């Protein structure tokens, strides 16, 4: 069971759907297939699980999402990054 450690120090149970919702918002009205989004989410989850840590910093997840979106769609990357950085 993964736990996400937020910037405030708060801990929450990892929620795969939260990543999916964030990425889906970023790619909304973009020429990105739903299958590509699912594959990206799966890759991120696999990377997180392969770290072997039970606690994951939220900023690490955000960086992984940005990295994946940059490869997937530049506009979606910019959308996500502008919200994430603020």
Secondary structure, 3 states (H helix, E strand, C coil): CCEEECCCCCEEECCHHHHHHHHHHHCCCCCCCHHHHHHHHHHHHHHHHHCCCCEEEHHHHHHHHHHHHHHHCHHHHHHHHHHHHC
